[in-house]
Amino acid sequence: MNNLKILIVDDESRMRKLLRDFLSMNGYEILEAENGQKALELFSMHENINLILLDVMMPILDGWATLRELRKKSEVPVIMLTARGEENDELFGFELGVDEYISKPFSPKILVARVEALLKRCYPNSNSITDFDGIIIDTNAHVVTVDGTNADLSMKEFELLQYLIENRGSALSREKILNHVWNYDYYGDSRTIDSHIKKIRKKLGKKGNHIQTIRGLGYKFE
């Protein structure tokens, strides 16, 4: 679900950067605020914010007060981030209208997965189908068709093609592709990308020419 906008609200710049880096890599547009007051200002300026990651302990206006103000005018999905892990705090958050509750420290990859799951629940039809020159990707059904014919891609081939199309026009290094499609915990040979690209090109037929090889770097969908 790319092109969705997420507001990160946390007084720690290091935490904001960590979240921004992981979420941006997954195609989300990111806004940042260092406290609740700034978050409310940004939310008023940007009506199309799709989700908020909201820290609890912040100066000027904490997460709870910020959430109360948000809920007066919006039901935007909110994931609460906090160092606390007490059950009462979680229950309090849900009573105020929190959609998800994640305690620090957390795995960034797990958080991204929770973000994607929540967005799919809240925006089930958003960006579910991409059409590029007759190559149609249906992310809900995990199906790729080329001029109406099923391309029969494996799961990793599907994810790789989707990533290339989402970043069309950009040269993507093999390392970047591995990090995104195979995740950071993959330690295999980067030549596995070349093998998957070869198979995808074959399954796309003439449309496979859209995948260009960037010598010494990686690939680009053009």
PyRosetta script that sets phi, psi and omega in degrees:
from pyrosetta import init, pose_from_sequence

init()
pose = pose_from_sequence("MNNLKILIVDDESRMRKLLRDFLSMNGYEILEAENGQKALELFSMHENINLILLDVMMPILDGWATLRELRKKSEVPVIMLTARGEENDELFGFELGVDEYISKPFSPKILVARVEALLKRCYPNSNSITDFDGIIIDTNAHVVTVDGTNADLSMKEFELLQYLIENRGSALSREKILNHVWNYDYYGDSRTIDSHIKKIRKKLGKKGNHIQTIRGLGYKFE")
pose.set_psi(1, 82.5)
pose.set_omega(1, -177.7)
pose.set_phi(2, -88.3)
pose.set_psi(2, 171.3)
pose.set_omega(2, 177.3)
pose.set_phi(3, 69.7)
pose.set_psi(3, 10.1)
pose.set_omega(3, 174.0)
pose.set_phi(4, -89.6)
pose.set_psi(4, 150.4)
pose.set_omega(4, -172.8)
pose.set_phi(5, -106.1)
pose.set_psi(5, 130.0)
pose.set_omega(5, -179.0)
pose.set_phi(6, -121.7)
pose.set_psi(6, 133.5)
pose.set_omega(6, 176.3)
pose.set_phi(7, -101.6)
pose.set_psi(7, 120.1)
pose.set_omega(7, 177.8)
pose.set_phi(8, -99.2)
pose.set_psi(8, 123.6)
pose.set_omega(8, -178.4)
pose.set_phi(9, -121.5)
pose.set_psi(9, 107.6)
pose.set_omega(9, -178.6)
pose.set_phi(10, -159.5)
pose.set_psi(10, 137.9)
pose.set_omega(10, -178.1)
pose.set_phi(11, -79.0)
pose.set_psi(11, -10.2)
pose.set_omega(11, 178.4)
pose.set_phi(12, -93.9)
pose.set_psi(12, 115.5)
pose.set_omega(12, -177.8)
pose.set_phi(13, -62.8)
pose.set_psi(13, -34.2)
pose.set_omega(13, 179.9)
pose.set_phi(14, -64.3)
pose.set_psi(14, -40.0)
pose.set_omega(14, 178.2)
pose.set_phi(15, -67.9)
pose.set_psi(15, -40.7)
pose.set_omega(15, 178.6)
pose.set_phi(16, -61.7)
pose.set_psi(16, -41.8)
pose.set_omega(16, 179.8)
pose.set_phi(17, -64.5)
pose.set_psi(17, -42.8)
pose.set_omega(17, 179.0)
pose.set_phi(18, -58.7)
pose.set_psi(18, -48.3)
pose.set_omega(18, 179.9)
pose.set_phi(19, -66.5)
pose.set_psi(19, -41.8)
pose.set_omega(19, 179.6)
pose.set_phi(20, -60.2)
pose.set_psi(20, -44.8)
pose.set_omega(20, -177.4)
pose.set_phi(21, -61.8)
pose.set_psi(21, -46.6)
pose.set_omega(21, -177.8)
pose.set_phi(22, -69.6)
pose.set_psi(22, -41.7)
pose.set_omega(22, -177.7)
pose.set_phi(23, -73.0)
pose.set_psi(23, -38.2)
pose.set_omega(23, 177.6)
pose.set_phi(24, -62.1)
pose.set_psi(24, -38.6)
pose.set_omega(24, -179.8)
pose.set_phi(25, -62.8)
pose.set_psi(25, -25.1)
pose.set_omega(25, 179.0)
pose.set_phi(26, -95.1)
pose.set_psi(26, 12.3)
pose.set_omega(26, 170.6)
pose.set_phi(27, 93.3)
pose.set_psi(27, 8.0)
pose.set_omega(27, -179.2)
pose.set_phi(28, -89.7)
pose.set_psi(28, 145.6)
pose.set_omega(28, 173.2)
pose.set_phi(29, -86.3)
pose.set_psi(29, 133.3)
pose.set_omega(29, -171.2)
pose.set_phi(30, -116.3)
pose.set_psi(30, 135.5)
pose.set_omega(30, 167.9)
pose.set_phi(31, -117.0)
pose.set_psi(31, 152.2)
pose.set_omega(31, -177.9)
pose.set_phi(32, -131.7)
pose.set_psi(32, 145.7)
pose.set_omega(32, 174.0)
pose.set_phi(33, -141.8)
pose.set_psi(33, 140.7)
pose.set_omega(33, -177.0)
pose.set_phi(34, -92.0)
pose.set_psi(34, -4.7)
pose.set_omega(34, 176.1)
pose.set_phi(35, -160.0)
pose.set_psi(35, 171.2)
pose.set_omega(35, -176.2)
pose.set_phi(36, -64.0)
pose.set_psi(36, -37.0)
pose.set_omega(36, -179.7)
pose.set_phi(37, -62.2)
pose.set_psi(37, -45.9)
pose.set_omega(37, 178.4)
pose.set_phi(38, -64.0)
pose.set_psi(38, -36.2)
pose.set_omega(38, 179.7)
pose.set_phi(39, -62.6)
pose.set_psi(39, -43.1)
pose.set_omega(39, 179.7)
pose.set_phi(40, -65.2)
pose.set_psi(40, -36.9)
pose.set_omega(40, 177.5)
pose.set_phi(41, -63.9)
pose.set_psi(41, -45.9)
pose.set_omega(41, 179.9)
pose.set_phi(42, -65.1)
pose.set_psi(42, -39.5)
pose.set_omega(42, -179.2)
pose.set_phi(43, -63.5)
pose.set_psi(43, -35.7)
pose.set_omega(43, 177.8)
pose.set_phi(44, -69.8)
pose.set_psi(44, -30.7)
pose.set_omega(44, -178.5)
pose.set_phi(45, -81.9)
pose.set_psi(45, -27.5)
pose.set_omega(45, -176.3)
pose.set_phi(46, -121.0)
pose.set_psi(46, 97.9)
pose.set_omega(46, -175.4)
pose.set_phi(47, -73.8)
pose.set_psi(47, -15.8)
pose.set_omega(47, -174.8)
pose.set_phi(48, -100.5)
pose.set_psi(48, 26.8)
pose.set_omega(48, 174.4)
pose.set_phi(49, -70.7)
pose.set_psi(49, 128.1)
pose.set_omega(49, -173.3)
pose.set_phi(50, -96.0)
pose.set_psi(50, -21.9)
pose.set_omega(50, -178.5)
pose.set_phi(51, -160.8)
pose.set_psi(51, 149.5)
pose.set_omega(51, 178.7)
pose.set_phi(52, -124.8)
pose.set_psi(52, 129.3)
pose.set_omega(52, 169.9)
pose.set_phi(53, -99.0)
pose.set_psi(53, 114.8)
pose.set_omega(53, -167.0)
pose.set_phi(54, -122.6)
pose.set_psi(54, 116.5)
pose.set_omega(54, 176.2)
pose.set_phi(55, -75.5)
pose.set_psi(55, 153.4)
pose.set_omega(55, -179.9)
pose.set_phi(56, -86.0)
pose.set_psi(56, -55.8)
pose.set_omega(56, -173.3)
pose.set_phi(57, -86.3)
pose.set_psi(57, 101.7)
pose.set_omega(57, 180.0)
pose.set_phi(58, -142.1)
pose.set_psi(58, 154.0)
pose.set_omega(58, 176.1)
pose.set_phi(59, -75.5)
pose.set_psi(59, 167.0)
pose.set_omega(59, 176.4)
pose.set_phi(60, 69.1)
pose.set_psi(60, -62.4)
pose.set_omega(60, 178.7)
pose.set_phi(61, -144.5)
pose.set_psi(61, 113.9)
pose.set_omega(61, -174.8)
pose.set_phi(62, -77.5)
pose.set_psi(62, 178.3)
pose.set_omega(62, -175.6)
pose.set_phi(63, -62.8)
pose.set_psi(63, -40.4)
pose.set_omega(63, -178.8)
pose.set_phi(64, -63.1)
pose.set_psi(64, -47.5)
pose.set_omega(64, -179.7)
pose.set_phi(65, -63.9)
pose.set_psi(65, -38.3)
pose.set_omega(65, 178.4)
pose.set_phi(66, -63.4)
pose.set_psi(66, -43.2)
pose.set_omega(66, -179.7)
pose.set_phi(67, -63.8)
pose.set_psi(67, -41.2)
pose.set_omega(67, 178.0)
pose.set_phi(68, -57.4)
pose.set_psi(68, -44.2)
pose.set_omega(68, -179.6)
pose.set_phi(69, -67.7)
pose.set_psi(69, -39.8)
pose.set_omega(69, 178.4)
pose.set_phi(70, -60.9)
pose.set_psi(70, -44.1)
pose.set_omega(70, -175.5)
pose.set_phi(71, -70.3)
pose.set_psi(71, -12.8)
pose.set_omega(71, 175.2)
pose.set_phi(72, -71.1)
pose.set_psi(72, -22.5)
pose.set_omega(72, -174.6)
pose.set_phi(73, -133.0)
pose.set_psi(73, -5.5)
pose.set_omega(73, -175.3)
pose.set_phi(74, -154.2)
pose.set_psi(74, 151.5)
pose.set_omega(74, 173.3)
pose.set_phi(75, -110.3)
pose.set_psi(75, 27.1)
pose.set_omega(75, 178.7)
pose.set_phi(76, -54.2)
pose.set_psi(76, 137.0)
pose.set_omega(76, 179.1)
pose.set_phi(77, -59.4)
pose.set_psi(77, 136.5)
pose.set_omega(77, -178.7)
pose.set_phi(78, -130.1)
pose.set_psi(78, 128.6)
pose.set_omega(78, 171.1)
pose.set_phi(79, -108.3)
pose.set_psi(79, 120.3)
pose.set_omega(79, -178.1)
pose.set_phi(80, -86.8)
pose.set_psi(80, 130.8)
pose.set_omega(80, 177.6)
pose.set_phi(81, -111.8)
pose.set_psi(81, 127.4)
pose.set_omega(81, -178.5)
pose.set_phi(82, -154.1)
pose.set_psi(82, 153.1)
pose.set_omega(82, 175.7)
pose.set_phi(83, -80.5)
pose.set_psi(83, -12.8)
pose.set_omega(83, 179.9)
pose.set_phi(84, -78.6)
pose.set_psi(84, 152.9)
pose.set_omega(84, 178.4)
pose.set_phi(85, -134.9)
pose.set_psi(85, 16.9)
pose.set_omega(85, -177.7)
pose.set_phi(86, -75.4)
pose.set_psi(86, 141.0)
pose.set_omega(86, -179.2)
pose.set_phi(87, -60.2)
pose.set_psi(87, -39.1)
pose.set_omega(87, -178.8)
pose.set_phi(88, -62.7)
pose.set_psi(88, -36.6)
pose.set_omega(88, 177.9)
pose.set_phi(89, -64.7)
pose.set_psi(89, -40.7)
pose.set_omega(89, 179.4)
pose.set_phi(90, -65.0)
pose.set_psi(90, -44.6)
pose.set_omega(90, 179.2)
pose.set_phi(91, -61.8)
pose.set_psi(91, -40.8)
pose.set_omega(91, 178.4)
pose.set_phi(92, -60.8)
pose.set_psi(92, -42.4)
pose.set_omega(92, 179.3)
pose.set_phi(93, -62.6)
pose.set_psi(93, -43.9)
pose.set_omega(93, 179.7)
pose.set_phi(94, -64.9)
pose.set_psi(94, -35.5)
pose.set_omega(94, 177.7)
pose.set_phi(95, -64.0)
pose.set_psi(95, -33.1)
pose.set_omega(95, 179.2)
pose.set_phi(96, -79.7)
pose.set_psi(96, -13.7)
pose.set_omega(96, 178.0)
pose.set_phi(97, 112.4)
pose.set_psi(97, 22.0)
pose.set_omega(97, 175.4)
pose.set_phi(98, -71.5)
pose.set_psi(98, 139.1)
pose.set_omega(98, 178.8)
pose.set_phi(99, -90.4)
pose.set_psi(99, -37.2)
pose.set_omega(99, 177.3)
pose.set_phi(100, -140.0)
pose.set_psi(100, 157.7)
pose.set_omega(100, -175.7)
pose.set_phi(101, -139.3)
pose.set_psi(101, 115.2)
pose.set_omega(101, -177.8)
pose.set_phi(102, -123.9)
pose.set_psi(102, 126.8)
pose.set_omega(102, -179.6)
pose.set_phi(103, -91.5)
pose.set_psi(103, 139.9)
pose.set_omega(103, 175.1)
pose.set_phi(104, -80.4)
pose.set_psi(104, 149.0)
pose.set_omega(104, -6.5)
pose.set_phi(105, -76.7)
pose.set_psi(105, 154.5)
pose.set_omega(105, -179.6)
pose.set_phi(106, -139.9)
pose.set_psi(106, 160.5)
pose.set_omega(106, 175.6)
pose.set_phi(107, -78.1)
pose.set_psi(107, 124.5)
pose.set_omega(107, 178.3)
pose.set_phi(108, -56.4)
pose.set_psi(108, -36.3)
pose.set_omega(108, -179.4)
pose.set_phi(109, -67.8)
pose.set_psi(109, -36.5)
pose.set_omega(109, 177.0)
pose.set_phi(110, -67.0)
pose.set_psi(110, -40.3)
pose.set_omega(110, 179.0)
pose.set_phi(111, -63.1)
pose.set_psi(111, -43.2)
pose.set_omega(111, 178.1)
pose.set_phi(112, -59.4)
pose.set_psi(112, -41.5)
pose.set_omega(112, 179.1)
pose.set_phi(113, -63.1)
pose.set_psi(113, -39.9)
pose.set_omega(113, 178.5)
pose.set_phi(114, -66.9)
pose.set_psi(114, -39.0)
pose.set_omega(114, 177.0)
pose.set_phi(115, -60.7)
pose.set_psi(115, -48.3)
pose.set_omega(115, -178.0)
pose.set_phi(116, -63.8)
pose.set_psi(116, -40.2)
pose.set_omega(116, 179.8)
pose.set_phi(117, -64.6)
pose.set_psi(117, -42.4)
pose.set_omega(117, 179.7)
pose.set_phi(118, -66.3)
pose.set_psi(118, -42.4)
pose.set_omega(118, 179.7)
pose.set_phi(119, -64.3)
pose.set_psi(119, -37.7)
pose.set_omega(119, 178.5)
pose.set_phi(120, -65.5)
pose.set_psi(120, -35.4)
pose.set_omega(120, 177.5)
pose.set_phi(121, -69.5)
pose.set_psi(121, -39.9)
pose.set_omega(121, -174.9)
pose.set_phi(122, -83.2)
pose.set_psi(122, -29.3)
pose.set_omega(122, -178.8)
pose.set_phi(123, -130.8)
pose.set_psi(123, 66.8)
pose.set_omega(123, -172.3)
pose.set_phi(124, -61.7)
pose.set_psi(124, -26.0)
pose.set_omega(124, -176.7)
pose.set_phi(125, -106.2)
pose.set_psi(125, 5.0)
pose.set_omega(125, -176.1)
pose.set_phi(126, -74.9)
pose.set_psi(126, 121.8)
pose.set_omega(126, 175.8)
pose.set_phi(127, 54.1)
pose.set_psi(127, 33.8)
pose.set_omega(127, -177.4)
pose.set_phi(128, -78.1)
pose.set_psi(128, -21.9)
pose.set_omega(128, -178.6)
pose.set_phi(129, -127.7)
pose.set_psi(129, 128.7)
pose.set_omega(129, 176.4)
pose.set_phi(130, -118.3)
pose.set_psi(130, 130.5)
pose.set_omega(130, 179.9)
pose.set_phi(131, -120.5)
pose.set_psi(131, 118.1)
pose.set_omega(131, 177.8)
pose.set_phi(132, -131.6)
pose.set_psi(132, 107.2)
pose.set_omega(132, 176.8)
pose.set_phi(133, 51.4)
pose.set_psi(133, 42.3)
pose.set_omega(133, 177.5)
pose.set_phi(134, 87.7)
pose.set_psi(134, -6.9)
pose.set_omega(134, 173.9)
pose.set_phi(135, -90.9)
pose.set_psi(135, 110.4)
pose.set_omega(135, -176.4)
pose.set_phi(136, -110.2)
pose.set_psi(136, 123.3)
pose.set_omega(136, 177.8)
pose.set_phi(137, -110.0)
pose.set_psi(137, 120.7)
pose.set_omega(137, 176.1)
pose.set_phi(138, -105.7)
pose.set_psi(138, 103.0)
pose.set_omega(138, -175.1)
pose.set_phi(139, -71.2)
pose.set_psi(139, -27.7)
pose.set_omega(139, 178.1)
pose.set_phi(140, -69.7)
pose.set_psi(140, -43.0)
pose.set_omega(140, -178.3)
pose.set_phi(141, -90.5)
pose.set_psi(141, -10.0)
pose.set_omega(141, -175.7)
pose.set_phi(142, 55.2)
pose.set_psi(142, 50.4)
pose.set_omega(142, -178.5)
pose.set_phi(143, -127.3)
pose.set_psi(143, 138.9)
pose.set_omega(143, 174.2)
pose.set_phi(144, -120.6)
pose.set_psi(144, 128.7)
pose.set_omega(144, 175.5)
pose.set_phi(145, -121.4)
pose.set_psi(145, 147.9)
pose.set_omega(145, 177.7)
pose.set_phi(146, -121.6)
pose.set_psi(146, 111.7)
pose.set_omega(146, -176.7)
pose.set_phi(147, 51.2)
pose.set_psi(147, 40.8)
pose.set_omega(147, 175.2)
pose.set_phi(148, 89.6)
pose.set_psi(148, -5.4)
pose.set_omega(148, -178.8)
pose.set_phi(149, -105.5)
pose.set_psi(149, 133.0)
pose.set_omega(149, 180.0)
pose.set_phi(150, -63.4)
pose.set_psi(150, 127.8)
pose.set_omega(150, -178.6)
pose.set_phi(151, -84.2)
pose.set_psi(151, -13.1)
pose.set_omega(151, 175.5)
pose.set_phi(152, 53.2)
pose.set_psi(152, 57.7)
pose.set_omega(152, 179.1)
pose.set_phi(153, -87.7)
pose.set_psi(153, 147.9)
pose.set_omega(153, 172.9)
pose.set_phi(154, -72.5)
pose.set_psi(154, 171.6)
pose.set_omega(154, -178.3)
pose.set_phi(155, -59.6)
pose.set_psi(155, -47.0)
pose.set_omega(155, -179.0)
pose.set_phi(156, -68.3)
pose.set_psi(156, -36.2)
pose.set_omega(156, 176.3)
pose.set_phi(157, -63.3)
pose.set_psi(157, -40.1)
pose.set_omega(157, 178.1)
pose.set_phi(158, -61.8)
pose.set_psi(158, -49.1)
pose.set_omega(158, -178.5)
pose.set_phi(159, -63.7)
pose.set_psi(159, -38.4)
pose.set_omega(159, 179.8)
pose.set_phi(160, -67.0)
pose.set_psi(160, -46.6)
pose.set_omega(160, 178.9)
pose.set_phi(161, -63.0)
pose.set_psi(161, -42.4)
pose.set_omega(161, 178.6)
pose.set_phi(162, -59.6)
pose.set_psi(162, -43.2)
pose.set_omega(162, -179.6)
pose.set_phi(163, -64.9)
pose.set_psi(163, -41.7)
pose.set_omega(163, 178.8)
pose.set_phi(164, -62.8)
pose.set_psi(164, -44.6)
pose.set_omega(164, -178.5)
pose.set_phi(165, -68.1)
pose.set_psi(165, -40.2)
pose.set_omega(165, 179.0)
pose.set_phi(166, -61.8)
pose.set_psi(166, -28.5)
pose.set_omega(166, -178.9)
pose.set_phi(167, -111.5)
pose.set_psi(167, 29.5)
pose.set_omega(167, -176.7)
pose.set_phi(168, -57.2)
pose.set_psi(168, 140.6)
pose.set_omega(168, -177.6)
pose.set_phi(169, 91.8)
pose.set_psi(169, -12.6)
pose.set_omega(169, -179.1)
pose.set_phi(170, -105.0)
pose.set_psi(170, 136.7)
pose.set_omega(170, 175.1)
pose.set_phi(171, -77.9)
pose.set_psi(171, 123.4)
pose.set_omega(171, -175.9)
pose.set_phi(172, -113.0)
pose.set_psi(172, 123.0)
pose.set_omega(172, 178.9)
pose.set_phi(173, -71.5)
pose.set_psi(173, 158.4)
pose.set_omega(173, 176.9)
pose.set_phi(174, -61.1)
pose.set_psi(174, -37.3)
pose.set_omega(174, 179.2)
pose.set_phi(175, -62.4)
pose.set_psi(175, -43.2)
pose.set_omega(175, -179.6)
pose.set_phi(176, -66.0)
pose.set_psi(176, -40.5)
pose.set_omega(176, 177.9)
pose.set_phi(177, -63.5)
pose.set_psi(177, -44.0)
pose.set_omega(177, 178.1)
pose.set_phi(178, -60.1)
pose.set_psi(178, -45.6)
pose.set_omega(178, -178.8)
pose.set_phi(179, -60.8)
pose.set_psi(179, -37.2)
pose.set_omega(179, -176.8)
pose.set_phi(180, -83.9)
pose.set_psi(180, -48.6)
pose.set_omega(180, -172.6)
pose.set_phi(181, -84.1)
pose.set_psi(181, -38.4)
pose.set_omega(181, -179.1)
pose.set_phi(182, -102.2)
pose.set_psi(182, -3.8)
pose.set_omega(182, 178.2)
pose.set_phi(183, 73.3)
pose.set_psi(183, 164.8)
pose.set_omega(183, -173.8)
pose.set_phi(184, -66.9)
pose.set_psi(184, -21.2)
pose.set_omega(184, -176.6)
pose.set_phi(185, -89.9)
pose.set_psi(185, 14.5)
pose.set_omega(185, 177.8)
pose.set_phi(186, -91.4)
pose.set_psi(186, 126.0)
pose.set_omega(186, -176.8)
pose.set_phi(187, -116.7)
pose.set_psi(187, 16.1)
pose.set_omega(187, -177.9)
pose.set_phi(188, -79.0)
pose.set_psi(188, -175.9)
pose.set_omega(188, -177.9)
pose.set_phi(189, -77.0)
pose.set_psi(189, 132.6)
pose.set_omega(189, -179.6)
pose.set_phi(190, -65.0)
pose.set_psi(190, -13.5)
pose.set_omega(190, 178.7)
pose.set_phi(191, -66.5)
pose.set_psi(191, -13.8)
pose.set_omega(191, 176.0)
pose.set_phi(192, -61.4)
pose.set_psi(192, -28.4)
pose.set_omega(192, 176.9)
pose.set_phi(193, -64.4)
pose.set_psi(193, -45.5)
pose.set_omega(193, -179.3)
pose.set_phi(194, -58.5)
pose.set_psi(194, -40.5)
pose.set_omega(194, 179.7)
pose.set_phi(195, -63.7)
pose.set_psi(195, -43.6)
pose.set_omega(195, 179.9)
pose.set_phi(196, -67.6)
pose.set_psi(196, -39.4)
pose.set_omega(196, 178.8)
pose.set_phi(197, -61.7)
pose.set_psi(197, -42.9)
pose.set_omega(197, 179.6)
pose.set_phi(198, -58.9)
pose.set_psi(198, -43.6)
pose.set_omega(198, 179.6)
pose.set_phi(199, -67.1)
pose.set_psi(199, -40.6)
pose.set_omega(199, 179.8)
pose.set_phi(200, -63.7)
pose.set_psi(200, -45.7)
pose.set_omega(200, 179.1)
pose.set_phi(201, -56.8)
pose.set_psi(201, -43.5)
pose.set_omega(201, -179.2)
pose.set_phi(202, -62.9)
pose.set_psi(202, -42.0)
pose.set_omega(202, -178.0)
pose.set_phi(203, -72.4)
pose.set_psi(203, -25.3)
pose.set_omega(203, 178.0)
pose.set_phi(204, -84.6)
pose.set_psi(204, -10.0)
pose.set_omega(204, 179.9)
pose.set_phi(205, 65.8)
pose.set_psi(205, -135.4)
pose.set_omega(205, -179.0)
pose.set_phi(206, -61.8)
pose.set_psi(206, -28.8)
pose.set_omega(206, -179.6)
pose.set_phi(207, -70.6)
pose.set_psi(207, -11.3)
pose.set_omega(207, 177.8)
pose.set_phi(208, -64.8)
pose.set_psi(208, -16.8)
pose.set_omega(208, 178.8)
pose.set_phi(209, -66.9)
pose.set_psi(209, -14.6)
pose.set_omega(209, 177.3)
pose.set_phi(210, -66.6)
pose.set_psi(210, -23.3)
pose.set_omega(210, 178.4)
pose.set_phi(211, -87.8)
pose.set_psi(211, 108.5)
pose.set_omega(211, -176.7)
pose.set_phi(212, -100.8)
pose.set_psi(212, 141.8)
pose.set_omega(212, 176.1)
pose.set_phi(213, -87.9)
pose.set_psi(213, 127.9)
pose.set_omega(213, 175.8)
pose.set_phi(214, -102.1)
pose.set_psi(214, 103.4)
pose.set_omega(214, -173.0)
pose.set_phi(215, -56.2)
pose.set_psi(215, 130.1)
pose.set_omega(215, 178.5)
pose.set_phi(216, 79.6)
pose.set_psi(216, -1.6)
pose.set_omega(216, -177.8)
pose.set_phi(217, -127.5)
pose.set_psi(217, -68.6)
pose.set_omega(217, -175.5)
pose.set_phi(218, 175.6)
pose.set_psi(218, -121.0)
pose.set_omega(218, -174.0)
pose.set_phi(219, -141.7)
pose.set_psi(219, 161.1)
pose.set_omega(219, 176.2)
pose.set_phi(220, -144.2)
pose.set_psi(220, 137.3)
pose.set_omega(220, 174.4)
pose.set_phi(221, -96.8)
pose.set_psi(221, 120.2)
pose.set_omega(221, -174.1)
pose.set_phi(222, -127.8)
pose.dump_pdb("model.pdb")
